[in-house]
Amino acid sequence: LPQRLASLAAAAQEETWQSRQQLQAQRQEMARLQEELSRARQDGERWASALQRAQREALEREATRGAEQARQQELVRDMKERLLELLREKDALWQKTEGIDTPVPSPVPRDPGLCARCHKDFRLLSRRYNCSRLCQGKVCHTCSVDMGKHGRCCLICYQQRHPQAT
């Protein structure tokens, strides 16, 4: 019997030792899991904070975008109003200038030996040109403009034909 008791005691000690080993392993596992849980909670808090920050920034951007869009719409409205004002002003000026007659070229002088504009004598070195436009007068080189293939014309006829040149 003492042997039996000794073997039972040894088995109980062995079982106790194994239980202690398992308990220690479970405690270590529990400490590791608690540490992971703590890290997961911290990560969750960081993600929640980042989400709140991103939502706040998105709302701020949306507010800024709305204000910018309102400013642009106001600018477009102002530009349309200004365009209408300018069109009305243009129409008023056009109506004022519609009745203004363009100057008629002076009549051709009776003396064919004189320039129709400056009344300079035509000589050997001062050539005479026929105005190829409205007045059909004889003009000198100084009082005429070269029209290329169309010949030359007097300055008054050229200015009437090309008002932007003045």
PAZAPA-4460 file (N, C-alpha, C; in steps of 0.05 Angstrom, whole numbers, plus 32768, in hexadecimal, padded with zeros to 4 digits):
% residues 166
    n_x    n_y    n_z   ca_x   ca_y   ca_z    c_x    c_y    c_z   seq   type   mol
   8010   7FE8   8000   8000   8000   8000   8011   8019   8000     1      L     A
   8027   8019   800F   8036   8032   800E   8041   8037   7FF1     2      P     A
   8046   8022   7FE3   804F   8027   7FC8   8039   8032   7FB7     3      Q     A
   8022   8029   7FBC   800B   8032   7FAC   8006   804F   7FB3     4      R     A
   8008   8056   7FCD   8004   8072   7FD5   801A   8083   7FC9     5      L     A
   8032   8079   7FC8   8048   8089   7FBE   8044   808D   7FA0     6      A     A
   803B   8078   7F92   8037   807C   7F75   8020   808F   7F70     7      S     A
   800B   808D   7F81   7FF4   80A0   7F7E   7FFD   80BC   7F84     8      L     A
   800E   80C0   7F99   8018   80DA   7F9F   8029   80E5   7F89     9      A     A
   803A   80D3   7F7D   804B   80DC   7F67   803A   80E4   7F4F    10      A     A
   8025   80D4   7F4A   8013   80DA   7F33   8004   80F4   7F38    11      A     A
   7FFC   80F9   7F52   7FEE   8111   7F59   8001   8129   7F56    12      A     A
   801A   8125   7F5E   802E   813B   7F5B   8033   8141   7F3D    13      Q     A
   8035   812C   7F2E   8039   812F   7F11   8021   813E   7F05    14      E     A
   8009   8136   7F0D   7FF1   8143   7F02   7FEF   8160   7F0C    15      E     A
   7FF7   8165   7F24   7FF7   8180   7F2F   800C   8191   7F1F    16      T     A
   8023   8185   7F1A   8037   8194   7F0B   802E   819A   7EEF    17      W     A
   8021   8188   7EE1   8016   818C   7EC7   7FFF   81A1   7EC7    18      Q     A
   7FEF   819F   7EDC   7FD9   81B3   7EDE   7FE5   81CF   7EE2    19      S     A
   7FFA   81D1   7EF2   8007   81EB   7EF6   8014   81F5   7EDC    20      R     A
   8020   81E2   7ECD   802C   81EA   7EB3   8015   81F4   7EA0    21      Q     A
   7FFF   81E6   7E9F   7FE9   81EE   7E8E   7FDD   8209   7E97    22      Q     A
   7FDB   820C   7EB2   7FD1   8225   7EBD   7FE4   823C   7EB6    23      L     A
   7FFE   8237   7EB8   8011   824C   7EB1   800F   8253   7E93    24      Q     A
   800D   823E   7E82   800B   8242   7E65   7FF1   8252   7E5F    25      A     A
   7FDB   824B   7E6D   7FC2   8259   7E68   7FC4   8276   7E71    26      Q     A
   7FD2   827B   7E87   7FD6   8296   7E91   7FE6   82A7   7E7D    27      R     A
   7FFB   829A   7E72   800B   82A8   7E5E   7FFA   82AE   7E45    28      Q     A
   7FEA   829A   7E3D   7FD9   829E   7E25   7FC5   82B4   7E2B    29      E     A
   7FB9   82B4   7E44   7FA6   82C9   7E4B   7FB4   82E5   7E4B    30      M     A
   7FCC   82E7   7E55   7FDB   8300   7E55   7FE0   830A   7E38    31      A     A
   7FE7   82F7   7E26   7FEC   82FE   7E0A   7FD2   8307   7DFD    32      R     A
   7FBC   82F9   7E02   7FA2   8301   7DF7   7F99   831C   7E02    33      L     A
   7F9E   8321   7E1C   7F96   833B   7E27   7FA7   8352   7E1A    34      Q     A
   7FC0   834C   7E15   7FD1   8360   7E07   7FC7   8365   7DEB    35      E     A
   7FBF   8350   7DDC   7FB4   8353   7DC1   7F9A   8363   7DC2    36      E     A
   7F89   835D   7DD6   7F70   836B   7DD9   7F76   8389   7DDF    37      L     A
   7F89   838F   7DEF   7F90   83AA   7DF5   7F99   83B9   7DDB    38      S     A
   7FAB   83AB   7DCC   7FB4   83B7   7DB2   7F9D   83BB   7D9F    39      R     A
   7F8B   83A7   7D9E   7F74   83AA   7D8C   7F62   83C1   7D94    40      A     A
   7F5E   83C5   7DAE   7F4F   83DC   7DB8   7F5C   83F6   7DB0    41      R     A
   7F76   83F7   7DB4   7F85   8410   7DAC   7F83   8415   7D8E    42      Q     A
   7F86   8400   7D7E   7F82   8403   7D61   7F66   840C   7D5B    43      D     A
   7F52   8401   7D68   7F37   8409   7D64   7F32   8426   7D6B    44      G     A
   7F3E   842F   7D80   7F3C   844C   7D88   7F4A   845E   7D74    45      E     A
   7F62   8455   7D6A   7F70   8465   7D56   7F5F   8466   7D3C    46      R     A
   7F54   844F   7D34   7F43   844F   7D1B   7F2B   8460   7D1E    47      W     A
   7F1E   845F   7D36   7F06   846F   7D3B   7F0E   848D   7D3A    48      A     A
   7F25   8494   7D46   7F2E   84AF   7D46   7F34   84B9   7D29    49      S     A
   7F41   84A7   7D1A   7F48   84AE   7CFE   7F2E   84B1   7CEE    50      A     A
   7F1B   84A0   7CF2   7F01   84A2   7CE4   7EF3   84BC   7CEB    51      L     A
   7EF2   84C4   7D04   7EE6   84DD   7D0C   7EF4   84F5   7CFF    52      Q     A
   7F0F   84F4   7CFF   7F1F   8509   7CF3   7F19   850B   7CD5    53      R     A
   7F18   84F4   7CC7   7F12   84F3   7CAA   7EF6   84FE   7CA5    54      A     A
   7EE3   84F7   7CB5   7EC8   8501   7CB1   7EC6   851F   7CB5    55      Q     A
   7ED4   8529   7CCA   7ED5   8546   7CCF   7EE2   8554   7CB8    56      R     A
   7EF8   854A   7CAD   7F06   8556   7C97   7EF4   8556   7C7E    57      E     A
   7EE6   8540   7C7A   7ED4   853E   7C63   7EBD   8553   7C65    58      A     A
   7EB3   8557   7C7D   7E9E   856B   7C81   7EA9   8587   7C7C    59      L     A
   7EC2   858C   7C85   7ECE   85A6   7C81   7ED3   85AB   7C63    60      E     A
   7EDD   8596   7C55   7EE1   8599   7C38   7EC7   859E   7C29    61      R     A
   7EB2   8590   7C31   7E98   8594   7C25   7E8E   85B0   7C2A    62      E     A
   7E92   85BA   7C42   7E89   85D6   7C48   7E99   85EA   7C37    63      A     A
   7EB3   85E5   7C35   7EC4   85F7   7C25   7EBC   85F6   7C08    64      T     A
   7EB7   85DE   7BFE   7EAF   85DA   7BE2   7E95   85E8   7BDD    65      R     A
   7E82   85E6   7BF0   7E68   85F3   7BED   7E6B   8612   7BEC    66      G     A
   7E7C   861C   7BFD   7E81   8639   7BFE   7E8E   8642   7BE4    67      A     A
   7EA1   8633   7BDA   7EAF   863A   7BC1   7E9B   8638   7BA9    68      E     A
   7E8A   8625   7BA9   7E76   8622   7B94   7E63   863A   7B95    69      Q     A
   7E5B   8642   7BAD   7E49   865A   7BAF   7E57   8673   7BA5    70      A     A
   7E71   8676   7BAB   7E80   868D   7BA1   7E82   868C   7B83    71      R     A
   7E87   8675   7B77   7E89   8673   7B5A   7E6E   8679   7B4D    72      Q     A
   7E58   866F   7B59   7E3E   8675   7B4E   7E38   8693   7B4F    73      Q     A
   7E40   86A0   7B65   7E3C   86BD   7B67   7E4D   86CB   7B52    74      E     A
   7E66   86C2   7B4E   7E77   86CE   7B3A   7E6B   86CB   7B1E    75      L     A
   7E61   86B3   7B18   7E54   86AE   7AFD   7E3C   86C1   7AFA    76      V     A
   7E2C   86C3   7B0F   7E14   86D5   7B0E   7E1D   86F2   7B09    77      R     A
   7E32   86FB   7B17   7E3C   8716   7B13   7E47   871A   7AF7    78      D     A
   7E55   8706   7AEC   7E5F   8708   7AD1   7E49   8709   7ABD    79      M     A
   7E34   86FA   7AC1   7E1D   86FA   7AAF   7E0F   8716   7AAF    80      K     A
   7E0D   8721   7AC8   7E01   873C   7ACA   7E12   8750   7ABC    81      E     A
   7E2C   874E   7ABF   7E3F   8761   7AB2   7E3E   875E   7A94    82      R     A
   7E3B   8745   7A8A   7E39   8740   7A6E   7E20   874D   7A63    83      L     A
   7E09   874A   7A71   7DF1   8757   7A68   7DF3   8776   7A68    84      L     A
   7E00   8781   7A7C   7E05   879D   7A7C   7E16   87A6   7A64    85      E     A
   7E2B   8797   7A5E   7E3C   879E   7A48   7E2D   879B   7A2D    86      L     A
   7E1C   8787   7A2B   7E0C   8784   7A12   7DF8   879B   7A0F    87      L     A
   7DEC   87A3   7A25   7DDA   87BA   7A24   7DE9   87D3   7A1C    88      R     A
   7E01   87D7   7A28   7E11   87EE   7A21   7E1A   87EE   7A04    89      E     A
   7E21   87D6   79FA   7E29   87D4   79DE   7E12   87DB   79CC    90      K     A
   7DFA   87D0   79D3   7DE3   87D6   79C2   7DDC   87F4   79C2    91      D     A
   7DDF   8801   79DA   7DD9   881D   79DB   7DED   882D   79CA    92      A     A
   7E07   8826   79CC   7E1B   8833   79BC   7E17   882E   799E    93      L     A
   7E0F   8816   7997   7E0A   8810   797B   7DF3   8820   7971    94      W     A
   7DDE   8823   7981   7DC7   8833   7978   7DCF   8851   7975    95      Q     A
   7DE1   885A   7987   7DEA   8876   7984   7DFA   887A   796B    96      K     A
   7E0B   8867   7964   7E1D   886A   794D   7E0F   8863   7933    97      T     A
   7DF8   8856   7934   7DEB   884E   791B   7DE4   8865   7909    98      E     A
   7DDD   887C   7914   7DD5   8893   7904   7DED   88A3   78FA    99      G     A
   7E05   889D   7903   7E1C   88AD   78FB   7E25   88A3   78DF   100      I     A
   7E27   88B6   78CD   7E2F   88AF   78B2   7E4D   88AF   78B0   101      D     A
   7E57   889E   789E   7E74   889E   7899   7E7C   88B5   7887   102      T     A
   7E94   88C0   788B   7E9C   88D7   787A   7E9E   88CE   785D   103      P     A
   7E94   88DF   784C   7E94   88DA   7830   7EAE   88E6   7825   104      V     A
   7EBC   88D8   7814   7ED5   88E3   7809   7ED0   88FE   77FA   105      P     A
   7EE3   890F   77FC   7EE0   8929   77EF   7EDF   8925   77D1   106      S     A
   7ED1   8937   77C3   7ECE   8934   77A6   7EE9   8937   7798   107      P     A
   7EEC   892C   7781   7F04   892D   7771   7F09   894A   7768   108      V     A
   7F22   8953   776C   7F27   896F   7763   7F25   8970   7745   109      P     A
   7F1F   8988   773C   7F1C   898C   771F   7F36   898B   7710   110      R     A
   7F4B   8992   771E   7F65   8993   7710   7F71   8977   7712   111      D     A
   7F74   8968   76FB   7F7F   894D   76FC   7F9C   894C   7702   112      P     A
   7FAA   8962   7704   7FC6   8963   770A   7FCC   8965   7727   113      G     A
   7FB7   8965   7739   7FBA   8968   7756   7FB0   894E   7764   114      L     A
   7FBC   8948   777B   7FB3   8931   778C   7F98   8939   7798   115      C     A
   7F85   8926   7798   7F6A   892B   77A2   7F6A   8930   77C0   116      A     A
   7F7F   8928   77CF   7F7F   892B   77EC   7F91   8943   77F5   117      R     A
   7FAA   8942   77ED   7FBC   8957   77F6   7FC0   896E   77E2   118      C     A
   7FB5   896B   77CB   7FB7   897F   77B5   7FD4   8985   77AC   119      H     A
   7FE5   8971   77AF   8000   8973   77A6   8001   896E   7787   120      K     A
   8012   897D   7779   8015   897A   775C   8022   895F   7756   121      D     A
   8017   8952   7741   8024   8939   7737   803B   8942   7725   122      F     A
   8052   8937   7729   8069   893E   7719   8076   8924   770F   123      R     A
   808E   8927   7706   809C   8911   76FB   80A1   88FC   7711   124      L     A
   80A8   8904   7729   80AE   88F2   773E   8097   88EB   7751   125      L     A
   8081   88FA   7750   806A   88F4   7761   8055   88E7   774F   126      S     A
   8052   88CD   7752   8040   88BE   7742   8023   88C2   774A   127      R     A
   8011   88C0   7738   7FF4   88C3   773D   7FE8   88A7   773D   128      R     A
   7FD5   88A2   7751   7FC7   8889   7753   7FA9   888E   7752   129      Y     A
   7F9B   887D   7745   7F7E   887E   7745   7F74   8870   775E   130      N     A
   7F63   887C   776D   7F57   886F   7785   7F44   885A   777B   131      C     A
   7F4A   8841   7784   7F3A   882A   7779   7F21   8825   778A   132      S     A
   7F19   8837   779B   7F02   8833   77AD   7EEC   8846   77A6   133      R     A
   7EE3   8855   77BA   7ECB   8865   77B8   7ECE   887E   77A6   134      L     A
   7EE2   888D   77AB   7EE3   88A8   779F   7EEE   88A9   7783   135      C     A
   7EFD   8895   777A   7F08   8893   775F   7F1A   88AC   7759   136      Q     A
   7F25   88B9   776E   7F36   88D0   7769   7F52   88C9   7763   137      G     A
   7F62   88DD   775B   7F7F   88D9   7756   7F8E   88E2   776F   138      K     A
   7F9F   88D0   777A   7FAD   88D6   7793   7FCB   88D0   7790   139      V     A
   7FDB   88DE   77A0   7FF8   88D9   779F   7FFF   88C1   77B1   140      C     A
   8019   88BA   77B0   8022   88A3   77C0   801E   88A7   77DE   141      H     A
   8023   88BF   77E8   8020   88C5   7804   8003   88C2   780E   142      T     A
   7FF0   88CA   77FD   7FD4   88CA   7805   7FC6   88B0   77FE   143      C     A
   7FD4   889B   77F6   7FC8   8882   77EE   7FD3   886B   77FE   144      S     A
   7FC4   8854   77FD   7FCC   883C   780B   7FCC   8826   77F7   145      V     A
   7FE1   8815   77F8   7FE4   87FE   77E6   7FD0   87E9   77EE   146      D     A
   7FBE   87E0   77DC   7FAA   87CC   77E2   7FB2   87B1   77D5   147      M     A
   7FCB   87AE   77CE   7FD4   8795   77C2   7FCA   8792   77A5   148      G     A
   7FBC   877C   779F   7FB2   8777   7784   7F9D   878B   777C   149      K     A
   7F90   8798   778F   7F7A   87AA   7789   7F84   87C6   7783   150      H     A
   7F9E   87CA   7782   7FA9   87E5   777C   7FAC   87F5   7795   151      G     A
   7FA9   8810   7791   7FAC   8822   77A8   7F92   8832   77AB   152      R     A
   7F8D   883C   77C3   7F76   884D   77C8   7F7E   8863   77DB   153      C     A
   7F6E   8878   77DC   7F74   888E   77ED   7F70   8886   780A   154      C     A
   7F7C   8896   781D   7F7B   888F   7839   7F5E   8890   7844   155      L     A
   7F4E   88A2   783B   7F32   88A4   7845   7F22   888B   783D   156      I     A
   7F25   8883   7824   7F16   886B   781C   7F21   8852   782B   157      C     A
   7F3B   8851   782F   7F46   883A   783E   7F3C   883A   785B   158      Y     A
   7F3B   8851   7868   7F31   8852   7883   7F13   884B   7885   159      Q     A
   7F04   8852   7871   7EE8   884A   7871   7EE5   882C   786D   160      Q     A
   7EF6   8821   785C   7EF5   8804   7856   7F00   87F4   786E   161      R     A
   7F14   87FF   787B   7F22   87F1   7892   7F22   8803   78AA   162      H     A
   7F0C   8805   78B9   7F0B   8818   78D0   7F1E   8810   78E6   163      P     A
   7F25   87F7   78E9   7F37   87EF   78FE   7F53   87F9   78F9   164      Q     A
   7F5A   8802   78E1   7F75   880B   78DB   7F7A   8827   78E6   165      A     A
   7F65   8835   78EF   7F69   8850   78F9   7F6F   8850   7916   166      T     A
***
